[in-house]
Amino acid sequence: MSVTESAPTQSTDLADATAAELLDRFAAGTATPTQATRACLARIEATEPAVNAIITPLAERALAQAAESDARWSAGTARPLEGVPYGLKDIVATEGIGTTGGSALYAGHVPTTDAVLAARLAEAGGVLLAKLATFEFACGGAVNKTFGPTRNPWDPRRTTGGSSSGSGAAVAVGQVPLAIGTDTGGSIRIPAAFCGLTGIKPTYGRVPRHGVMGLSWTMDHAGPMARSVADCALMLDVIAGPDPLDPTALPAEATPFVAALDRDVAGMRVARARGGYLESNMHPEVGAAYETALVELADLGVEIVDVELPSFEMAPLTGWTIIYAEMLSLHSEHFDGIEDRDEMGASLLGAAPFVSASDYLRALRLRPLFQRELEAAMRGCDALVTPGMTALPPVIAPSMISDVGGRHLPWLTATCQTNAPFNLTGSPALVLPSGMFEGMPLSLQLVGHPRDEATLFTLGSAYQKATEHHLRRPPMPAAA
């Protein structure tokens, strides 16, 4: 597989269409859900197992669903995602379909009910093509002991990041236009950034998590991964909303998120913590590309405002303290099978008992400090901007290392730097492609006020209408 930069191209293959484009074509009668599903299944056949994004393929079931969607479009009863193929990270429960959590410990596990978000996607007419690879229990490493590593379509030597590894690779290579990821310390945004996608970690509680395997109940989020801001808004409109089974779930917004896509951004103000923790430990070339992307954002009429976040260097440690404690509570029964776990997942779980109750409570008490500091920094601004990632994806290895320019850091240290703070605050955060370096995608992150995903979609949509970064596609992988 080549790692040279590819120019944006206009593909006629339905597997390369966005969800919004597919819906337009279904409505116009120039394509059908069955045709789109067959195109995605053909792409899966062409790219697996080289990419290794899929745990459970569902071709026969998907074609039956697509035929039902064909009939609905013909009858004029199409639903919001009628006939659009999608994939689910394999920690999302699916009735009658295996849900492994990426682990040998859950081999043969078949849920009897759907997760709430899975049920909503099905009710909206989506066509489920596959359950997708994940780091074990959403907290392992790239070298999955049971299913093997998922490879970055831009360069198969490199990781997709995780833990939503299969979701990132599957959307990037055209196996599906939409996928669900989950995010506890960056697990939607890291693979979105590394694979050249758009992904949103919504506000904490925006998407119900009932039926999704938990890692850290105060840090876990679920959300869309796609090829455009428009597709993320479309998907979030379907899966967001209250749920009596999830006491943290937020009320529905009065206005659909897709309504935010065409608003004017001229005069908006975006905060930037210049030179602070969120912009430290960054590869110089990645930093230079970030500056160029900020100019592109400013060219839309957006004012970039310098702010300070002096305490945020402590945010990842605070967040990891919470994750360790809550992970131990949720996964204590897995100690008996720890030798069957991924090396990285086992090491994280093995460290969890060393977090004391007082450590955990102290971290919980610190959370409002970061929320107030972020609120103060963003006062008078519509969003905060950061790099999506500070380094290129590392080469796949049991212990992966990120190159930040003359220095090397553990990959989780580098990747969580710009991500984990906003799991801690619960803020919505949108990652979108912003350039290329050494044949690999680069990205911006836009962080919003609580419950204000709409403004992120407005800014992100305007950026994607003015640039072509999100239109680049990786080359097809070589045969396995």
Secondary structure in CASP SS format (residue, H / E / C, confidence):
PFRMAT SS
TARGET T0000
AUTHOR 0000-0000-0000
METHOD secondary structure of the structure
MODEL  1
M C 1.00
S C 1.00
V C 1.00
T C 1.00
E C 1.00
S C 1.00
A C 1.00
P C 1.00
T C 1.00
Q C 1.00
S C 1.00
T C 1.00
D C 1.00
L H 1.00
A H 1.00
D H 1.00
A C 1.00
T C 1.00
A H 1.00
A H 1.00
E H 1.00
L H 1.00
L H 1.00
D H 1.00
R H 1.00
F H 1.00
A H 1.00
A H 1.00
G C 1.00
T C 1.00
A C 1.00
T C 1.00
P H 1.00
T H 1.00
Q H 1.00
A H 1.00
T H 1.00
R H 1.00
A H 1.00
C H 1.00
L H 1.00
A H 1.00
R H 1.00
I H 1.00
E H 1.00
A H 1.00
T H 1.00
E C 1.00
P C 1.00
A C 1.00
V C 1.00
N C 1.00
A C 1.00
I E 1.00
I E 1.00
T E 1.00
P E 1.00
L C 1.00
A H 1.00
E H 1.00
R H 1.00
A H 1.00
L H 1.00
A H 1.00
Q H 1.00
A H 1.00
A H 1.00
E H 1.00
S H 1.00
D H 1.00
A H 1.00
R H 1.00
W H 1.00
S H 1.00
A H 1.00
G C 1.00
T C 1.00
A C 1.00
R C 1.00
P C 1.00
L C 1.00
E C 1.00
G C 1.00
V C 1.00
P E 1.00
Y E 1.00
G E 1.00
L E 1.00
K E 1.00
D C 1.00
I C 1.00
V E 1.00
A C 1.00
T E 1.00
E C 1.00
G C 1.00
I E 1.00
G C 1.00
T C 1.00
T C 1.00
G C 1.00
G C 1.00
S C 1.00
A H 1.00
L H 1.00
Y H 1.00
A C 1.00
G C 1.00
H C 1.00
V C 1.00
P C 1.00
T C 1.00
T C 1.00
D C 1.00
A C 1.00
V H 1.00
L H 1.00
A H 1.00
A H 1.00
R H 1.00
L H 1.00
A H 1.00
E H 1.00
A C 1.00
G C 1.00
G C 1.00
V E 1.00
L E 1.00
L E 1.00
A E 1.00
K E 1.00
L E 1.00
A C 1.00
T C 1.00
F C 1.00
E H 1.00
F H 1.00
A H 1.00
C C 1.00
G C 1.00
G C 1.00
A C 1.00
V C 1.00
N C 1.00
K C 1.00
T C 1.00
F C 1.00
G C 1.00
P C 1.00
T C 1.00
R E 1.00
N E 1.00
P C 1.00
W C 1.00
D E 1.00
P E 1.00
R E 1.00
R E 1.00
T E 1.00
T C 1.00
G C 1.00
G C 1.00
S C 1.00
S C 1.00
S H 1.00
G H 1.00
S H 1.00
G H 1.00
A H 1.00
A H 1.00
V H 1.00
A H 1.00
V H 1.00
G C 1.00
Q C 1.00
V C 1.00
P C 1.00
L E 1.00
A E 1.00
I E 1.00
G E 1.00
T E 1.00
D E 1.00
T C 1.00
G C 1.00
G C 1.00
S C 1.00
I C 1.00
R H 1.00
I H 1.00
P H 1.00
A H 1.00
A H 1.00
F H 1.00
C H 1.00
G C 1.00
L C 1.00
T E 1.00
G E 1.00
I E 1.00
K E 1.00
P C 1.00
T C 1.00
Y C 1.00
G C 1.00
R C 1.00
V C 1.00
P C 1.00
R C 1.00
H C 1.00
G C 1.00
V E 1.00
M C 1.00
G C 1.00
L C 1.00
S C 1.00
W C 1.00
T C 1.00
M C 1.00
D C 1.00
H E 1.00
A E 1.00
G E 1.00
P E 1.00
M E 1.00
A E 1.00
R C 1.00
S C 1.00
V H 1.00
A H 1.00
D H 1.00
C H 1.00
A H 1.00
L H 1.00
M H 1.00
L H 1.00
D H 1.00
V H 1.00
I H 1.00
A C 1.00
G C 1.00
P C 1.00
D C 1.00
P C 1.00
L C 1.00
D C 1.00
P C 1.00
T C 1.00
A C 1.00
L C 1.00
P C 1.00
A C 1.00
E C 1.00
A C 1.00
T C 1.00
P C 1.00
F H 1.00
V H 1.00
A H 1.00
A H 1.00
L C 1.00
D C 1.00
R C 1.00
D C 1.00
V C 1.00
A C 1.00
G C 1.00
M C 1.00
R E 1.00
V E 1.00
A E 1.00
R E 1.00
A C 1.00
R C 1.00
G C 1.00
G C 1.00
Y H 1.00
L H 1.00
E H 1.00
S C 1.00
N C 1.00
M C 1.00
H C 1.00
P H 1.00
E H 1.00
V H 1.00
G H 1.00
A H 1.00
A H 1.00
Y H 1.00
E H 1.00
T H 1.00
A H 1.00
L H 1.00
V H 1.00
E H 1.00
L H 1.00
A H 1.00
D C 1.00
L C 1.00
G C 1.00
V C 1.00
E E 1.00
I E 1.00
V E 1.00
D E 1.00
V C 1.00
E C 1.00
L C 1.00
P C 1.00
S C 1.00
F H 1.00
E H 1.00
M H 1.00
A H 1.00
P H 1.00
L H 1.00
T H 1.00
G H 1.00
W H 1.00
T H 1.00
I H 1.00
I H 1.00
Y H 1.00
A H 1.00
E H 1.00
M H 1.00
L H 1.00
S H 1.00
L H 1.00
H H 1.00
S H 1.00
E H 1.00
H H 1.00
F H 1.00
D H 1.00
G H 1.00
I H 1.00
E H 1.00
D H 1.00
R C 1.00
D C 1.00
E H 1.00
M H 1.00
G H 1.00
A H 1.00
S H 1.00
L H 1.00
L H 1.00
G H 1.00
A H 1.00
A H 1.00
P H 1.00
F H 1.00
V C 1.00
S C 1.00
A H 1.00
S H 1.00
D H 1.00
Y H 1.00
L H 1.00
R H 1.00
A H 1.00
L H 1.00
R H 1.00
L H 1.00
R H 1.00
P H 1.00
L H 1.00
F H 1.00
Q H 1.00
R H 1.00
E H 1.00
L H 1.00
E H 1.00
A H 1.00
A H 1.00
M C 1.00
R C 1.00
G C 1.00
C C 1.00
D C 1.00
A E 1.00
L E 1.00
V E 1.00
T E 1.00
P E 1.00
G C 1.00
M C 1.00
T C 1.00
A C 1.00
L C 1.00
P C 1.00
P C 1.00
V E 1.00
I C 1.00
A C 1.00
P C 1.00
S C 1.00
M C 1.00
I E 1.00
S E 1.00
D E 1.00
V C 1.00
G C 1.00
G C 1.00
R C 1.00
H E 1.00
L E 1.00
P E 1.00
W H 1.00
L H 1.00
T H 1.00
A H 1.00
T H 1.00
C H 1.00
Q C 1.00
T C 1.00
N C 1.00
A H 1.00
P H 1.00
F H 1.00
N H 1.00
L H 1.00
T H 1.00
G C 1.00
S C 1.00
P C 1.00
A E 1.00
L E 1.00
V E 1.00
L E 1.00
P E 1.00
S E 1.00
G E 1.00
M E 1.00
F E 1.00
E C 1.00
G C 1.00
M E 1.00
P E 1.00
L E 1.00
S E 1.00
L E 1.00
Q E 1.00
L E 1.00
V E 1.00
G C 1.00
H C 1.00
P C 1.00
R C 1.00
D C 1.00
E H 1.00
A H 1.00
T H 1.00
L H 1.00
F H 1.00
T H 1.00
L H 1.00
G H 1.00
S H 1.00
A H 1.00
Y H 1.00
Q H 1.00
K H 1.00
A H 1.00
T C 1.00
E C 1.00
H H 1.00
H H 1.00
L H 1.00
R C 1.00
R C 1.00
P C 1.00
P C 1.00
M C 1.00
P C 1.00
A C 1.00
A C 1.00
A C 1.00
END
